[in-house]
Structure formats: C-alpha cells, structure tokens
C-alpha cells in the first residue's frame, strides 16, 4: 500500500479542470433563486440522490462524479445519506407509481430551502417509458423541479455543468454572470 | 433419466421457434419437468406468462435449452414454485401481470404490484380494476429479543430502490426478507405492439449497467426469430462491447466492495480504471455505456483505427495498474478479515437456483453462457471460466478479479482478429409469427430474452429475465447469521439489479 500511496504522490493528479457552468442551466435556474437561500446555504450543497425508477444508468454516472477525474467534492458538493441533510434532491427515472409515495416523502423530509434536479431524459417526461401503466411520467408531476439535466444518461461532465450552475446561483453569481 | 428431448417428442412442438425448441405440453409433461427441476437434474432458466398461457425455459443436464408452454384453463396452472422454490417470485410476478393463478403456490402475496397502478393484471387479456393497496405481510421470525430493522426503499447511498426487512437478534441477522418491485416500469407492457427497434431501445434500458448485454440478448433473439444473420464484423464488435461492459462493471464492483469494508484506496484506484474503460468505450463507440450501439441486424457503430487504439491503450493501462491492486487486496489482512467467510452462499443453493455469474461461480456452479452455449464469436475465442467453492464475499471478489483478466485477454483476441466488412444488415418483416430466444452472458450472469414477432413485424410479446431473479433470493440465505453491519458488503458482492428484476 505504501508504494501505491507514494506513487500517487509523485504522479500528476488525474483531476481535470472544472467545466464552465451550463448556460442553459444558468438560464433555467436564475428564476428559482432568492437571496435568503443564498445566505442560508453558503458555498456548499448537499445532494440526496433518489432513484424513482431509473434503469440505474444515471446512478452509474452520478457515482463517476466521485472518481478522481471529476472529484465533485472540490466544488462543495457532497452526496449525503439522508434527505434531512440535503439541499438538493437529485431525482432519476420516470417516477414509477410504486416509487411516487417514497419520492414525495423524501421531498417532504428535505428541509427548505431546497432544489430538485431531475436527471436524465426519462426524469423529464417519462422518456421511452411514458405511457406505461406503471409510470407517472416525469419528476415534475410529483414534486416541483428546478433544473433538468438531459441525457440518457447525462455524462458526468454534463451533470457537473448543471450543478455548478446551481451552486453559482446559490452563491448569487448566476445573475451576475448573466448580466 | 429423461432429457428435454423426451418431453418434446411426446407433445406438440411449436413451429418457427429458434434456435431452441418450444413445445406446448399437457399438465402431465409440465409436472414431469417440475419433477426434474425439484430433483436438481434440470435448471430453471425462466418462467413467464402470456394471457392464458405460461412458459418455462429449461436447461437439461446435456446443457440443452428448451421451452415448454401450457395453456392455462381458467388462468390456472400447476405451480412450479411449490416444488422448486426458484420459481416462486417469477410465478408471483406472472400472477400480478397476467392474472395467472399457479395452483398450490405457497406464497400468494403480490410481488410487483404494490396496489399503485390503478389497474390489476395490466397485461391480461382483460385487465381488472385497481388492486387495493394493502400492507405487505413480511415473514415472521420468533425468539427472545428479536427486533426488526426496515431499510428502504430509498437507501443511504446512490443506489436503486428496494426494501429490506431485517430481523436481528442483537447484531446477528436472523432473517432478511426483500421487498422489490419499486422500479417496475412496465417494460414488457410497453414492448407489446412496439416496432423491433423501439423494443430494442427498451431492452437496452432494462438495467443500465448491462445495457450492452440486454441489447445483445434482444438482438440475438430477434435475429433468431427472423432468421437474420448479422455480419461477422458486427458479431465481433458486439463481443468487444460486451467485454468492455464486463470490465467496467467488475472494476467498479471490486472497488465498491472494498469501499464497503471502509478500504477507500481500492475504490479510488478501481474508480480510475473504470472511468478509463468508459472513456475508451466513448472514444470507440460514441457512448460511455455503449447504449443503443447494438441493434437487431448488427451494430449501430463502426470501430475506426483511433477507437481501436483507445481500447488497446486501455488494455495496456489496466494490465499495468491492476496487478498492484490485486496484490494490495490480497495482502491487506484487515480487508481480508471482512471479506473472508462473510456472506457464505452454499453450493447446493447456487445450483438449485441456477445462479449465474460471479454469484454462482464463487459457489462452485460452473456455468458461463459464453462457453457452454458457445454463441459466436466466443466459440472461436480462448478463455477460462474461473470457479471457486468457498462462496463468500472474498470468493466473489476473486471471481471478478479473474474475469477482469480473462476479459482483457478476450479484448485483445477480438481486436487482433476483427473481420472487415459491413456492420449492419436490414431486418425484414416476417411472413408470419416468429419466435426467437437468446441467452447471453452479462457481467452479472446469464440474461434470457424471449420474443414473438407478429405478422405485422411488431413485437407481440417479449420477456427479459435478469440474472438477479435467481440471485436476490440467495442473498437472503447468504446474509443469515452474519452481522447487520456486514450487509452492505454482502449486498455489494452480489450486486443484484433492481431495475433488471423489477422491469
């Protein structure tokens, strides 16, 4: 193990330069933020992931955000274990009817102010699962959504771009960068 | 000792079912098959419904696959699960979806239907009114000082939803019962009447981590049904994608298992290797998970020289880094202390449930669809199938380690022998109804796809059986007698799919 640790010390870091905030996400978010939220949240956001019926593709890419290349924690994002610790709910999947109640309760358990990010194509409107007897058809049908990050699944960079826009917004920079 | 063929001769064989045979049988032959299953001579590969029909896929001792079907008069058929428990949840699922009533089924609780759909038996000829939402009766455990721990459906990590009900005596798990179905999307319902390409898209979204394996299983089944031979280059490219998918998942799992034993350095390093696989896949095929890259008739992507180079340097990188990680795993006593002898799955259970993948192979079940069914191009490739007997978390880690090594070799062999030529042929509509089937080795185990294409060329019925159907119940057995704190470790070493199971 010592050898591995030593090698890691002398090798250049794998972590890549941060991407710019997604313009589309900045636009979408600008309206969702207010001053009080900024004061309360400071510079970091805690994320609670909720799988509401995804195929687990989005979860894989969310996991990837924690690897050395993306290192999401350097931006102040942290995935947390309880909705009670969370500022952001990151919801995936077309919301199956069997998960509707659990999603609602998770959202209710998250203190205000909070944001809901719908991740992936099927989280927007059910995607290719829309119309099924077992599917509600989009996260916004169950809880209000502040930001949607498209993709099937969105790549870690795309998720990061959306989240950085969210953080900039929370810090009051979204408006500044727009004007 | 009967073979599957004996069962078929006696009854009516269905025309246009490929590549294996299907026969409509009378209850007597059905029960004879159930006897073979219960006696441990045959393995159950799947059980699924249709309106007023039930089908069962079997693997006999000569590794021959066959399907037997029964017309269910009044929606009834003799339960398989009463004699052969691996069929229990499959029968409960078919009951929820089609209203089929297995006679003698010892567990009549609903499985996928949580009373939320607004309809009951949604895939039956005549769906029923909404099922009442009722509380689920968990199985009991009795004894002094036992307490229950409910977990889920929303879990603490970035994982799929499901409910686990532990009954524990102190720290020791006395009973675990799973309650699944939360991510049931109705994929098989959506496939009915869908075009082949739309159904292929849905198949590729059954379990995101196995999107290549599912697309491959569906494509092979569709091609078998329609009598289409994909071009040789496509066959080899598909295997290349399948091995990359296996590499990515196994590397991710090895790290994640160690992480659940609080050994984060393995997780960090394996995470880097996994990311490199995904990036190479992106460079080679244009998508990190290689989603929608396999179609009935061939592949949607071509591999150019730059892509092949990306994969070659990936293999070199893993070959350089991975042995150090394996050595680290092997030499860290505190880590071994957590994984050795933890979550032991008995060999008899693995065989009874025909558990596929690392779950089966770590408990002595020597089956790999790539070798035993020898679908192309694996019939022309050289590889070993690692098998261990211990059945603990450690064995499941080692199976993955060995399979990473085998997959690296397979990737090299494939790149070295990739034939030239086109990658896609047109798939024409059939002249009449056609049925096809495939069993494909995903990273988690064998995936079964069965489908019937109607005269109009649309999907009439498609069934996809995830390996997790036969692994989830075994997790309940493996955790018994372990401490609650070791559950994440055991669970991760199984890494069953929720979405693939719930469908």
Boltz contact constraints between the chains, C-beta under 6 A:
constraints:
  - contact:
      token1: [A, 1]
      token2: [B, 328]
      max_distance: 6.0
  - contact:
      token1: [A, 49]
      token2: [B, 158]
      max_distance: 6.0
  - contact:
      token1: [A, 50]
      token2: [B, 154]
      max_distance: 6.0
  - contact:
      token1: [A, 51]
      token2: [B, 160]
      max_distance: 6.0
  - contact:
      token1: [A, 51]
      token2: [B, 161]
      max_distance: 6.0
  - contact:
      token1: [A, 53]
      token2: [B, 183]
      max_distance: 6.0
  - contact:
      token1: [A, 53]
      token2: [B, 185]
      max_distance: 6.0
  - contact:
      token1: [A, 55]
      token2: [B, 205]
      max_distance: 6.0
  - contact:
      token1: [A, 55]
      token2: [B, 208]
      max_distance: 6.0
  - contact:
      token1: [A, 55]
      token2: [B, 499]
      max_distance: 6.0
  - contact:
      token1: [A, 56]
      token2: [B, 160]
      max_distance: 6.0
  - contact:
      token1: [A, 56]
      token2: [B, 208]
      max_distance: 6.0
  - contact:
      token1: [A, 56]
      token2: [B, 209]
      max_distance: 6.0
  - contact:
      token1: [A, 56]
      token2: [B, 499]
      max_distance: 6.0
  - contact:
      token1: [A, 57]
      token2: [B, 208]
      max_distance: 6.0
  - contact:
      token1: [A, 57]
      token2: [B, 289]
      max_distance: 6.0
  - contact:
      token1: [A, 59]
      token2: [B, 158]
      max_distance: 6.0
  - contact:
      token1: [A, 62]
      token2: [B, 158]
      max_distance: 6.0
  - contact:
      token1: [A, 63]
      token2: [B, 158]
      max_distance: 6.0
  - contact:
      token1: [A, 67]
      token2: [B, 271]
      max_distance: 6.0
  - contact:
      token1: [A, 67]
      token2: [B, 275]
      max_distance: 6.0
  - contact:
      token1: [A, 68]
      token2: [B, 272]
      max_distance: 6.0
  - contact:
      token1: [A, 69]
      token2: [B, 275]
      max_distance: 6.0
  - contact:
      token1: [A, 81]
      token2: [B, 156]
      max_distance: 6.0
  - contact:
      token1: [A, 96]
      token2: [B, 183]
      max_distance: 6.0
  - contact:
      token1: [A, 96]
      token2: [B, 184]
      max_distance: 6.0
  - contact:
      token1: [A, 96]
      token2: [B, 185]
      max_distance: 6.0
  - contact:
      token1: [A, 97]
      token2: [B, 116]
      max_distance: 6.0
  - contact:
      token1: [A, 97]
      token2: [B, 117]
      max_distance: 6.0
  - contact:
      token1: [A, 98]
      token2: [B, 114]
      max_distance: 6.0
  - contact:
      token1: [A, 98]
      token2: [B, 116]
      max_distance: 6.0
  - contact:
      token1: [A, 98]
      token2: [B, 181]
      max_distance: 6.0
  - contact:
      token1: [A, 98]
      token2: [B, 182]
      max_distance: 6.0
  - contact:
      token1: [A, 98]
      token2: [B, 184]
      max_distance: 6.0
  - contact:
      token1: [A, 99]
      token2: [B, 182]
      max_distance: 6.0
  - contact:
      token1: [A, 102]
      token2: [B, 153]
      max_distance: 6.0
  - contact:
      token1: [A, 102]
      token2: [B, 154]
      max_distance: 6.0
  - contact:
      token1: [A, 106]
      token2: [B, 154]
      max_distance: 6.0
  - contact:
      token1: [A, 128]
      token2: [B, 201]
      max_distance: 6.0
  - contact:
      token1: [A, 129]
      token2: [B, 185]
      max_distance: 6.0
  - contact:
      token1: [A, 132]
      token2: [B, 185]
      max_distance: 6.0
  - contact:
      token1: [A, 132]
      token2: [B, 186]
      max_distance: 6.0
  - contact:
      token1: [A, 132]
      token2: [B, 189]
      max_distance: 6.0
  - contact:
      token1: [A, 132]
      token2: [B, 190]
      max_distance: 6.0
  - contact:
      token1: [A, 133]
      token2: [B, 117]
      max_distance: 6.0
  - contact:
      token1: [A, 133]
      token2: [B, 119]
      max_distance: 6.0
  - contact:
      token1: [A, 133]
      token2: [B, 122]
      max_distance: 6.0
  - contact:
      token1: [A, 133]
      token2: [B, 186]
      max_distance: 6.0
  - contact:
      token1: [A, 134]
      token2: [B, 117]
      max_distance: 6.0
  - contact:
      token1: [A, 134]
      token2: [B, 184]
      max_distance: 6.0
  - contact:
      token1: [A, 134]
      token2: [B, 185]
      max_distance: 6.0
  - contact:
      token1: [A, 134]
      token2: [B, 186]
      max_distance: 6.0
  - contact:
      token1: [A, 135]
      token2: [B, 185]
      max_distance: 6.0
